[in-house]
Amino acid sequence: MIQIIVYIFLAIFSLLAIFSCSYDVHLLLNGLDPKFTSIGRFWYELSPNSLQIFEVIVSRYIDPCSLFLNLGCSPMLWHPLISSILILPATPIFILLSLSFIWLQRRYRNQKTSAYFK
């Protein structure tokens, strides 16, 4: 079961790495600055409505400061946490996540085969 989940995340992050790299190359060929696109901009270019809907859902329904008015704190989940993740460069982050899931998949497979041969 864990191996299937790792394969799914590996496929998702590998496809995202390929798409974000091709988007960066497309921007470079169109004469824009040679830099990596942020995760937030890449998400916005793919589906702007889903990014805005996700922000509303997190801000209203998931953030504990928005759920409980008695806490008296400002919303802390979207703006300091998720927005700082969204400004990271997309291609290197997706490549690192893909490589980490490849490592997890190989580690899980090696543990399974070493337990088999004991």
N, C-alpha and C positions, 0 to 999 in steps of 0.2 A: 504494500500500500504506500509506504513512504517513497519507494523507488518510483512509483507512478507519479506522485506529486512532484518529486524532484525533476522527472522528465518533462512534466507539463511546464514548470517554472523555467526550466532550461530552454524549452522551445519558445516560450513567450519572450524571455529576455534576449535570446539570440535573434529572434525576428525584430524586436525593437531595436537592437544594436544595428542590424543591417539597414532597417528603415531610417534610423536617425543618421547613420553614416551616409547613406545615399542622399538624404535631405541636405546635409552639410555640404556634400559635393555639388549638389544642385545649386545651392546658394553661392558657392564659390565660383561656379561656372557662369552664373548670372552677374558676377562682378561685385559681390558684397564682400565684407571683411572676412579674411580667413580665420574664423574662430568657430568654436563649437557652439551649437544651439543649446539653450538651457532646456531642462526637462519640461518646464512650464510652457515655454514657447512651442516646443515640439508637440506637446499635448494640445495646445490651443490650435495649432495648425491642423492637427488631425481631426479634432472634434471640439470646437469652442463651447458648444452648449453643455457637453458633459463636464467640462472643467468648471463652469459656473454652477451647474447643478451640484457637483461634488462639494464645492465650497459652501454652498447653502446648507447641504445636508450635514456636513461636519460642523459648521458653525452653530446650527440650530439644534441638532438632535444628538450629536455625539460628544461635543465639548461639555465637560462637567460644569463649567462656569455658566454656560448658557442654559443648562438643564435646571440647575438649582439656583434660584435667585437669592436664597439665603446665604450662599457662599460669599457674595459680594465681591467677586474678583472679575477682572476683565477676561475676555476669551483668550485662551492660551494655546489652543491646539492648532488652529489654522495659521495664524500670523507668525508666531515665532518658530513653530516646528515645521509644519508642512510647507509653508512658503519658503523656508530656508532650504528644504529639499528640492523644491521646484526651480531654484536658481542654479542648481548644480549642472554641469555640462552633461548632456544626454548620452552622447556616444561613449565616452570613457566609463561612465557609471554603468551603462547597460552591458558593456564588454566585461567589466569587473564582476558584475552580478552573474553573467553567463559563465565566466571562468570559475566562479565560486560554486555554482551549481554543477559544473563538470567535475570539480574536485569532490563535492559531496557524493555525486553519483558513483565515481570511481572508488571512493572510500567505502561507501555502503556495499558496493559489489565485491571489493576485496575482503571485507569482513564476512560477507556471506559465504564466499568461496573458501576462506581460511577456516571457517567453522565447519564447513562440509568435509574438509580433508583431515580434520583432527581425529 
